[in-house]
Structure formats: structure tokens, C-alpha cells
């Protein structure tokens, strides 16, 4: 179906494009930005005046326990490609499971699921999975999700194996013994009597990861590719900055929760909605994360969408299951962080579009590489139309994921997605036109 998105402010962070223009879509691709090609007849017109027309968002961390509702949330949030961590049920450690997830997602015509395969079988941290077969099945990277890899020999072997193939290993830095608390170490955790997670839980794990990367780089010219998931501390930012400066092939992301919130601000009254992993830390950590995102030390911003059932959240803070939804909040909260600063606005959008896609790189495959997170003629039509002036309140009646747990519940946000196209299919339309699969 030919579609013409008319007179929106087209912003493509990858190329620097920022202009009011039309976008013409045909056969799943962008055929023009500006004047439509001769003979183009639109079957659908989208009036985008006053709206931002952006590349479809790329979210590097979104769990999908209720696939249909979570995919609907992705489309409603403008997310067209998302990475699913391997800690599904069952764990993504077999090619058949990966293929099944991709097929189920494709049938919904909402967002593109990019599975992350398990690094070790059943995430037990011992035997490595068959990375070649999992890659052939569709995995874009390999990791342990939130399960610390205690066996450093297994991690060393994984890096040695992955390096020649160019496979990426994704790791959340958390020491297995120091990271078992429920709140960040600090005055608040002490006052509340909560088991704490010191910054050392992150930095010790980072030190191990970087030392192993250096060791493997000695045997392989380029060394292993490692992505650090959801950094949370100022000290961790410093270590990441140093690792990048010395040329290690490392990228990193931060959760929207840790970018904007602190423990004092979100969990002072034992609010279990702020029970997250990694835990919220103090203001200096938040400031360091924000600066690192602004200056490019951090490559991507993620929703870390982790729906939790109501019963598992409505418990005392220490007993509540960690996690929060975020697919529909990622774009408005990213722009909230940017404020009125034009440079920050460009950076915020890059971190959830082209910057996130660049972390994935060639793992996206020939069809997506060069299109994902970008707007240009010939690219797959992953497009988000966003109304920056819409006001809405975060709550169970305004979120589309079956899980609605978030520390931002009750917050009034500015800006909401009007419609989302994934590969030219109208995956979401806030005006109610049922466009899935069109």
C-alpha cells in the first residue's frame, strides 16, 4: 500500500537531516523524501503537520513475556526493532526456539524482534552454546541477561571463540556475590535497612571483562566485541571511557530509568515500582551517566522493558520482583532528558535510533544493515510519527503492555506516538485505524 506522510518535520540523526518534508512509502521502502516520484499515487495519507517524523526506534533491551501485548506496546512507542534478552521461558539456547520467537513476532506485523542468544546453555555459566547455529537462526548477539557469569574461564573461552567470527558478547556487569542486594549502597539503603549493592559490584565485573578482552586481543588482532548492558555508576562510566580510549571494541548502553531517576527520588517510601535491576543510584551517578550519554561514551539508551505481574510487585520492597515497563516511555522520556537543548535533542534521538543500530552493526544482516534506525531513500520504511505537544499521564489505562509497572506511573509526559510503520506496514495508529499487516 502506497503511503504519503505529509509535511512533518523529518529528522534523521544519522545524516543530520532536519526539514519539513513529505515521505513517500511504496513496497515497504522509502521511495522519496521531499517531492514524490512521478506517477506515485498514495492509497493512504498521514497529515504530519506539527509532528516529528523519525526513524523507527531501536531498543536494545526489551523482554516480551506476553508477546502480543508487549509488541503492541512497542509499536505504540514507535519501536520498530528490539533486542529480546535470552532469559525467556525456555531460555534461547536452541536454534528452534530462536526461529519460533522470530516467526511468532513476524505474524503480528508490529515490530521486528532481534533475539539475543544465550551465551551458555540454560544460562548456567558452564558449557557454551552453539553460536554458529544460533546466529544462523537469527541471533544478533550472545549474553547472560541478568545472570552473572561466575566462571571466568567460560567467559574467556567465549571471547576467544567469538572474536574470529565477529560475534558480539553482551554482558551486564555485576559481581555474583556483591550484586545480590536490592538497593544501591548509600544513605537511603542504610536508613531503610535494605540489602545493598555497592558500586564495586559493577566495577569488579567491568575490570574482569576488560582484562579478558585485553588478553584475547593479544591473540586476535581486533579482539572480541563486547557490549556493556545498563551501566549504572559514575565509576563504571570512568572505566568504560578508559577502555574505549585504549581501543577495546566495547560499546555500552544505559536504561532510561537510571538516566533519569535516583534512589532518593523514586524509592524513599519503599515504593516497589522502583525495585529495578541494576538499582537506582545517587545523583552523582545519574549526572555521570547523563554526561556520558551526551558525549558519546554511552552508545545507546534502552527501555529495559521488563513487565512484572501485579502480584509480584505488590510486595514489600525487598521481596518484589525487579523490573519496569518502558517501551512506550522511551521516546518521550529521552526527549524530556534533552529538554530544549538542540544538541541534546539530536543526541537523544540518535541514541534510540541510529546509535543503537550501530551497536548491532553487521549482525543486522544485509537487509537491515544501513536501514535500521535511519531515514533515507531506498531504506526499509521504519518510520515513527510523533506528536511532541500531546500530553498524557502514565498509568494502567494509557499503557498497552499487559504489565504496567513503572516508577513513572502517574507522571504527565509530553509527546506521544501517532503512528508507526514497520517495513512499510502500519503497525500502530493512535487514531484507531486498524493497520496491522496493511
Buried (B, 14 or more C-beta within 10 A) or exposed (E): BBBBBBBBBBBBBBEEBBEEBBBBBBEBBBBBBEEBEEEBEBEBEBEBEEBBBBBBBBBBBBBBBBBBBBBBBBBBBBBBBBBBBBBBEEBBBBBEBBBBBBEBBEEBBBBBBBBBBBBBBBBBBEEBBBBEBBBEBBBBBBBBBBBBBEBEEBBBBBBBBBBEEBBBBBBBBBBBEBBEBBBBBBEBBEEBEBEBBBBBBBBBBBBBBBEBBEBBBEEEEEBBBBBBBBBBBBBBBBBBBEBBEEEBBBBBBBBBBBBBBBBBBBBEEBBBBBBBBBBBBBEEBBEBBBEBBBEEBBBBBBBBBBBBBEEBBEEEBBEBBBBBBBBBBBBBBBBBBBEEEEEBBBBBBBBBBBBBBBBBBEBBEEEBEBBBBBBBEEBBBBBBBBBBEBEBEBEEEBBBBBBBBBBBBEBEBEBBBBBBBBBBBBBBBBEEEEBBEB
